[in-house]
């Protein structure tokens, strides 16, 4: 039977999709958007593939205000390939489990590999040098994180950084009063949370600041059950630092760039 592709529009469909995704950590953002009905807000949409009565693939298409799209895919290779034909891949980053499916993206300018890492018993050590970044720290934050190549931070205006600190939960590590490292609480879904946008000033790397920063965040959110983060497979120092904090590799995923220039 040929695959049937449908758009998610109702509560009952949502429940079916969540049941399929619920145990997969690397589908965190799909679960988050589904459970919060973000697909009804206009900046997210879900498609799913069916073979007979069985759901075999799911696609989340999330539009950023910057014009870049995040596309998250789940399912078998035939279903994910079929789902991709229903969306505009230009100016997008596609995230999908690495499952001998790289050939699907032969037309992509860049394909990277990243690990989804999970800490199933988050605990860490409080560090007085780690503080929640308040709005008044926006110039320090902008100066540091705008050094991060191939990210939207390179082109953001100062007012955007101030707004970012106003509506985001971002922690920073301060050395001698200077912000040298930062990480964001990406989102919380039930008892899972994601740590994202981890960056250290290039002049302050290899001094253990990231490990202390993440450890302090794990301590802060130790009442939650799972900590999740995504890291470039080729970033061996980061993988080692996260492993030392109790994170284990859960899956290897593809990060497929279609014209954004972004890297994991």
N, C-alpha and C positions, 0 to 999 in steps of 0.2 A: 504493500500500500504506500502511495506517495505521502511524503511529509506534508502536513498542514501547518501553516504559520498563522498565529492569531495575536492580536494585541490584547494585553491585560487591561481589563476595564472594571472588574467587579471583585467583591469581597471573597466569593467562593473560589474564584480562580487564584486569588492571592494566597488563600490557605493551602491550596494544592502545591503551589510553587514553594512556599515556605517549608512545607513538609519535606520536599525533595532537598532543599538547600540547608536545612537546619543544623546539620552536623559538620559542615565544611567551613573551616575557619577562613579560607582564602576567598570565600564568598560573603564576607562580612558586610561589605557595602551594599550588596544586593539584598541581604536580609534586613539591613537597616532601612533602606528605602522602601522595601515592601511593607515592613511592620509599621512604618510611620506614614504610609499612604502618600509618599512623596511623588509617586507616579501620577497623582491627580493634580499636582501643583503646576505642571507645565514645563518644568525644567528636567523632568525625568520621564522616561517611558519604558515599558517592558514589552517584549515580544516573547512568545514561546512556541516551540515546535512540538507537534503531536504526531505520533505514528499509531494509527488506530485510536485507542483510548488512552495511550500512555504518553506522558510528557517526556520528551527526550532531549530537550535543550531549552535554555533560557538566556535572554539577552537584556541587559540594562543599558540604556542609552541616556547618559547624563550630560546635560549642557551646562558648561561654566559661563559665567558672565564675560569671560575673556574671549569666548568664541570657540574654545577648545572643547572637544567632547571626550569624555571617559566612557568607554564601552567595555562592559564586563560580560563575559561569556561563560556558560556552564553547559555541559552535555557531551554527547558523543561527537566525533569529528564530522559526520555527515550532517547532523543537526546544526552544529555551530557554523559550518560552512554555508548551509542554506540560510540561516538567520542573518548572516552578514550581507546577503544580497538584498536585504530589505532596508538597509541603513546606508547613509552617506559616510564613508570611511575617511574622507578628507579631513585634515586638521583634527585628528583623533589619536588617542592612545587606547589600544585594545589590550585587555588583561584576560588571559585564559590559561587554564591548566596546561602544562607542557605534556602532551600526550601523543608524541610522534605526529604532530599536526603542523609543523613549521611550514610544510609545503603550501598550506592554505594561504600563507602570507608572502608568497613569492614576489608580489608586486609592492611590498612594503619597503621603504627606504632603509629602515633600521629595525632589527629584531634583537631584543636583549632578553636575558634571563634573570629572574629575581626569585628569592626565597620568601615564602611566607613562613615566619617563625612565630612560635607560640610558647608562652610561659603559662603552664597550667596551674601553677600555684604562686601567683605573683607575690613577692615579698622583697624588700630591699632595705636600704639604710638611709635614714634621713640625713641630709647634708645642709648645714646652715647657709652654704653658698648657693643653694638652689632656691629660687624664688619665683613666684607667679609674676609674669610680666604685666604690669599695669600700663595704662594708656600713656603715662608720662615717660615711659621708656621707649617710645616708638622711634626716636631718632637713633638710639643705640641699636635697636633691633634692625632697623632699615639698613644702617651702615654695615652691620655684620652679614645679614642674610642675603643682601643684594650681591654679594660676592659669589653666590651659588650659581654657577654656570648652568645654562639650559633649563632654567626655571622661570616662572612668571615673575619672581621677585626681582629679576634684572630690570624689568621695565615699569615696575610699580612706582607711583608717586608717593610722596611723604604722607599725604592725607590718607592714602589707602592703607599704609602701614598702621597709622593711628586707628583707623576703623577696624583693621584686622585684630589689633590687640583689644579692642572694645568688645568684639563679639566672639573671639576665640579664646580657648584656654591654652596658653603657651607658657611653658616654664623655661627659665634661663639659668645658666651657671655663671656666677660672677667670680672672677679672679682679680684681686686687688681693686675691686670696685668696677671692673670692666666686664661687660657681657662678652663671653667667649664661646658659649654654646647654647643652643636652644632646641626644644622639642615640643610638639603640639599634641594635645589630647585630641585625636582625630574625630572620635565619636564613641558613644557608649550604646551598646545594644544588649538589653537585659543585663547579664553579669559579665559580658565581654567588653573590652575596650581596646582601641587601636592607638598606638603611638606613631605619629607621622612627622614629616618635615624635620628630621633630625639633622642638624648642621652645626659644625664647629668652625670658627674663624681659622683660615688656613695657617696663620702664624701661631696658633695655639694647639695644633693637633699633636697627637701622640703623647699627651700628658695625662690621659685618663679622665678627662673632663666629661666625655660622653657617658662613660660607664657610671660615673658618680651621679650625673644628671638623671639617667634612666633608672638607676637604683633608687634614687629619691622619689621619682614618680611612681615606681612600683610600691614603695612604702606608703605613699599617699593614697594609692588606690588598692591597697592590699585586701580590702573587704570584698573586692570583685573577684570572680573566679578565673578569668582568663585574660591575659595580655597578648596582643597580636601586633606584629609589625612586619613590614615588607622591606627587603634590602636587596640591593644589587648583588647577584651571585659572585661577581668579580671583586666586590669590596671585602677582601679577606679580613682586614683589621676590624671592620664593623661586625662581620659575622662572628669573629672570635670574641669581641667585646660582649655581644648579645648572648653568646653561648655561655660566657662566664657568669652571666646574670640569670641563667636558668632557662633561656629560650632554646627551643629545639626546632630544627627544620621540619615543617609539616608538609610542604609541597614545593615543587619547583614550577614556577609559572612563567609564561611568556609576557613580555612587555613589548608590544608592537607599535612602532611610531609611524604614523601616516602624516608626515609633513609638519609636525609640531617642533621637532628638534629636541624634545624633552627626553631625558634618560632617567632610569630608575635610581 
